[in-house]
Amino acid sequence: MTDGLGLGDAYDATLGWMKGQGGGKVRLGIATLMWISHTERSLKYDELCHAVAVEIGPPSLNTG
């Protein structure tokens, strides 16, 4: 049974819901959706957790 939503509608609804969460949850939600939609195979839960935990950019060292 379907509710009549196409894939694009489901994607838009998901993005709208994520943006409504606010704060860092938006970034995490969009990053997660990007990882899921660009994989060549289904990711395992722990693989997805590792993927969204990575922060892109130069590493910083707090020496103080």
GUKE-540404 format. One line per 3 residues: their letters; for each residue x, y, z of N, C-alpha, C. Coordinates in nm, 2 decimals. Layout:
A	X,Y,Z,X,Y,Z,X,Y,Z ~ ...
***
This chain:
MTD	0.08,-0.12,0.00,0.00,0.00,0.00,0.09,0.12,0.00 ~ 0.06,0.22,-0.09,0.14,0.34,-0.09,0.05,0.46,-0.06 ~ 0.11,0.57,-0.02,0.03,0.69,0.00,0.03,0.79,-0.12
GLG	0.08,0.74,-0.23,0.08,0.82,-0.35,0.20,0.91,-0.37 ~ 0.29,0.90,-0.28,0.41,0.99,-0.29,0.51,0.92,-0.38 ~ 0.57,1.00,-0.47,0.68,0.95,-0.55,0.81,0.96,-0.48
LGD	0.92,0.91,-0.54,1.05,0.92,-0.47,1.09,1.06,-0.45 ~ 1.07,1.15,-0.55,1.10,1.29,-0.53,1.02,1.36,-0.42 ~ 0.89,1.32,-0.41,0.81,1.37,-0.30,0.86,1.33,-0.16
AYD	0.90,1.20,-0.15,0.95,1.15,-0.03,1.08,1.22,0.01 ~ 1.17,1.24,-0.09,1.30,1.31,-0.07,1.27,1.45,-0.02 ~ 1.18,1.52,-0.08,1.14,1.66,-0.04,1.08,1.66,0.10
ATL	1.00,1.57,0.13,0.94,1.56,0.26,1.04,1.53,0.37 ~ 1.14,1.45,0.34,1.25,1.42,0.43,1.33,1.54,0.46 ~ 1.37,1.61,0.35,1.45,1.73,0.36,1.38,1.84,0.45
GWM	1.25,1.85,0.42,1.17,1.95,0.50,1.16,1.91,0.64 ~ 1.15,1.79,0.67,1.15,1.74,0.81,1.28,1.77,0.88 ~ 1.39,1.74,0.81,1.52,1.75,0.87,1.55,1.90,0.89
KGQ	1.51,1.99,0.80,1.54,2.13,0.82,1.46,2.19,0.94 ~ 1.35,2.12,0.97,1.26,2.16,1.08,1.32,2.13,1.21 ~ 1.42,2.04,1.22,1.49,1.99,1.34,1.58,2.10,1.40
GGG	1.64,2.18,1.31,1.72,2.29,1.35,1.86,2.25,1.40 ~ 1.95,2.34,1.41,2.08,2.32,1.47,2.17,2.22,1.39 ~ 2.25,2.15,1.47,2.34,2.05,1.41,2.27,1.93,1.35
KVR	2.15,1.91,1.39,2.07,1.80,1.34,2.05,1.81,1.19 ~ 2.04,1.94,1.14,2.02,1.96,0.99,2.14,1.91,0.92 ~ 2.26,1.95,0.96,2.38,1.91,0.90,2.40,1.76,0.90
LGI	2.37,1.70,1.01,2.39,1.56,1.03,2.29,1.49,0.94 ~ 2.17,1.53,0.93,2.06,1.47,0.85,2.10,1.48,0.70 ~ 2.14,1.59,0.66,2.17,1.61,0.52,2.30,1.53,0.48
ATL	2.40,1.53,0.57,2.52,1.44,0.55,2.48,1.30,0.54 ~ 2.39,1.25,0.62,2.35,1.11,0.62,2.28,1.08,0.49 ~ 2.19,1.17,0.45,2.11,1.14,0.33,2.21,1.14,0.21
MWI	2.31,1.23,0.21,2.40,1.23,0.10,2.48,1.10,0.10 ~ 2.53,1.05,0.21,2.60,0.92,0.21,2.52,0.81,0.16 ~ 2.39,0.80,0.21,2.30,0.70,0.17,2.28,0.70,0.02
SHT	2.26,0.82,-0.04,2.22,0.83,-0.18,2.33,0.82,-0.27 ~ 2.46,0.82,-0.22,2.57,0.82,-0.31,2.66,0.69,-0.30 ~ 2.61,0.59,-0.22,2.68,0.47,-0.21,2.66,0.37,-0.32
ERS	2.76,0.29,-0.35,2.74,0.19,-0.45,2.67,0.06,-0.40 ~ 2.67,0.05,-0.27,2.60,-0.06,-0.20,2.54,-0.01,-0.07 ~ 2.45,-0.09,-0.02,2.39,-0.05,0.11,2.49,-0.04,0.22
LKY	2.49,0.07,0.30,2.58,0.08,0.41,2.53,0.01,0.53 ~ 2.62,-0.05,0.61,2.58,-0.11,0.74,2.57,0.01,0.83 ~ 2.50,-0.01,0.94,2.48,0.09,1.04,2.61,0.15,1.09
DEL	2.71,0.07,1.13,2.83,0.12,1.18,2.91,0.20,1.07 ~ 2.90,0.15,0.95,2.97,0.23,0.84,2.91,0.37,0.82 ~ 2.78,0.38,0.83,2.71,0.51,0.82,2.75,0.60,0.93
CHA	2.76,0.54,1.05,2.80,0.62,1.17,2.94,0.67,1.15 ~ 3.03,0.59,1.10,3.17,0.64,1.08,3.17,0.75,0.97 ~ 3.09,0.73,0.87,3.09,0.82,0.76,3.05,0.96,0.80
VAV	2.94,0.97,0.88,2.89,1.10,0.92,2.97,1.16,1.03 ~ 3.05,1.08,1.10,3.14,1.13,1.21,3.26,1.21,1.16 ~ 3.30,1.18,1.03,3.42,1.24,0.98,3.39,1.39,0.95
EIG	3.48,1.48,0.99,3.47,1.62,0.95,3.58,1.65,0.85 ~ 3.54,1.71,0.74,3.63,1.75,0.63,3.70,1.88,0.67 ~ 3.83,1.88,0.64,3.90,2.00,0.67,4.03,1.97,0.74
PPS	4.12,2.07,0.75,4.25,2.04,0.81,4.23,2.00,0.96 ~ 4.31,1.91,1.01,4.30,1.88,1.15,4.35,1.99,1.24 ~ 4.30,2.01,1.35,4.34,2.12,1.44,4.40,2.06,1.57
LNT	4.50,2.12,1.62,4.57,2.07,1.74,4.56,2.18,1.84 ~ 4.50,2.15,1.95,4.49,2.24,2.06,4.61,2.22,2.15 ~ 4.71,2.32,2.14,4.83,2.31,2.22,4.83,2.38,2.35
G	4.72,2.45,2.38,4.71,2.53,2.50,4.63,2.47,2.60
***
